[in-house]
Every structure is written in structure tokens, then in C-alpha cells.
């Protein structure tokens, strides 16, 4: 028989995820120093996540259209965000100032959607066989966020790689 879960564990997990998301949102505001290794690691991780989302779309066909629309929207928003990103050097370090509204809005939209689904009990029932309770809107927002991040990371790498 498994040990019962402590009553404070969900609160600690929620606080931990909140802190991680706060740190993520902070990266959308103000000048950011470019870190080439971190950018390449982000590209690799996001390519893997995008591939897993693609597999999810293949095995859960009722979410495929939502994910495709989300992915295309994420790529378009990433490209638009790169056009509105300023690249410059400060104290001899290359860096950039991202457009804060696009990435921040996408991140908050995903959090709001997940909170809505949690409020309506979508996560309390567990996963149904065949992922029948998967939401095309939620996975579309996730695909938009992943493709936006991937487009941004690739664009940053290409833009800052050769600048002095």
C-alpha cells in the first residue's frame, strides 16, 4: 500500500511551479545578455518538445487541428517578435531586448487556460484511455508557446552569432 501524500505537498508544488513561471516571465522584460550555449540548449530542448507534441497530434487526432493552428500562430508571433527585438551590446556583451508583450501574453494565456481546466476538474480525473479528455485549445496554446520559443531562440542565435 503506497504511503499517503502529505497535505502540504500540492501547495509546495504549486509554489515551485509559480516560481519557475515567474522566472520565465522575467526573461521577457528588459535587456538580456546573450548566452550562446543556453540558446543552443533551448533550441535542442524545444525541438524535442515540438517533436513530442507532433507525436501527440498523430496519436490523438481530435487535437491535431488545434495544435497545427497553434504551431503556425507561434511561428508567426515568434517572427513578429524577432522583428521587434532590439539587438545591441552593453559593456562589451552582446544582448537583446525582446518584445515583452508577445511572449508574456502567450505565457499568461497558457497559465489562464490551465487554471480554467484545473478549476473545472480536468486534472482530477486522471488521464482517460486514449487521452479522450485532451483539449485542442490547451494543446494548441502549448504548441504556440513552444513554436514561439523555438522561433525566438533560432532567430536570436542567427542574429547574434556573427555580430561583433
N, C-alpha and C positions, 0 to 999 in steps of 0.2 A: 504494500500500500504506500503510495507516494506521500511525502510529508506535506502538510498543509502550507499554502503560501502565506507569508506574513502579510498582515493587513496594510502595512505601510509600503510594501513593495510597488504597487501601482503608482503611488504618489511619487516615489523616488524615480521610477522610470519616466513618468510624465515630466518631472523637473529636469531630468537628464536630457530628454528629447527637446524640451523647451530651450535649454541652454545651448544645445548643438544648433538648433534652428536660429537662435538669436545670433550666434557667431556667424552663421551662414548669411543672414540678412545684413550683418555689418559689412560684409565684403562687397555689398552693392553700393556703398556710400563712401565718397571721398577718394583721395589719391591712394592707389595701391601699388606697392613695389612689385615688379615682375620677377617671378621666381620660376625659371625655365624648367627645372626638374619637377616642381609641383604642378606646373601646367601640363607637362607630358604625362605625369601620373594621372592627373584629372582626365586627360583625353583617353587614356587606356581604360580607366575605370568606367567612364561614361559610355565608351564603345561597348564594353561588356554588358552594362546595364541596358543599353539600347538593344543589343542582341537578345537579351533575356526578355525584354518587352516584345520584341518581334516574335520570339517563340511563343510567348503568352498569347499574342494575337493569332498565331497559327493554330493553337490548341483550344482557344476559347473564341470561336468565330463571332459570337454576338458582340464582342468588344473591339473587333478589328477595325471597323469603320471609324469609331471614335478615336482609337489610337492613331490611325493614319491621319485624320484631320488634326489631332493634337500635335503629331510629329511635324507635319507641314507648317502649322502655326508656330511651333517652337523654332523651326529653322528660319522662317520669315522674321520672327521677332528677334532672333539672335543676329541675323544680318542687319536688321534695322538698328539694333543696339550697338553693333560694331560701328556703324556709320555715325553714331552719336557718342562714341567713346573718344576721349582726348588722350593722345599719347605724348608723353614728354619725359624729360629727365630732371631729377632733383638730387642735388648733392652727388652727382656722378652715377646715380642709379636710374636705370630705365624703369618706367612705370606707366600707369594709365589711370584715368578717372572714368569709371563706367557710368552709363546712364542708369541712375538709381531706380527709376520708376518701373522699367520693364521687368527686370529681374525680381525686384521687390514685390511688384504686383502679382507676378506669376507664383512666387513662393507663398504669399499670403492667400491667394486664391486656392492653392492646393491644400493649405492648412485649414482653410474655412470649409472646403469640401470634405476633408477627412473628419473634421469636427461634426459636420452635419450628419455624415454617415454613422459616426460613433453615437451621436445623440439618438438616432433612430434605431439603434441596436444592431447595426450591420456586423459589428465585430464581436458581439457577444454570443452569436450562434455558432461560431467556428466556420470553417470552410465546408461548403456543401460539396458532395462529389461532382466533379466536372466543373467546379468553380461557377456554379449557376448563379451565385449572388454577386459576381463581379460586375462592377458598374462601368459602362463605357465612358461616362463622364469623368469619373475618378481616374481611370487608366488613361484617358485622353489628356487630362491635365498633367498626369505623371509623365506621359510621353512628351508633352510640350515642354515641361521643365527640363527633362533630360536632353532633348534635342536643342533647346535654347542654350543650356550649359555647354554642350558639345560644340555647337557653332561658335559660341563665345571663346571657348578655350582654343579651338583651332585658329580662329581669327586672331586672337592675341598672340599665339605662337608665330603665325606667319607675319604679323605686323611688327612684332618686336624683335624677331630673330636677327634681322640684319640692320636694325637701327643702331647708330653709334651711341 
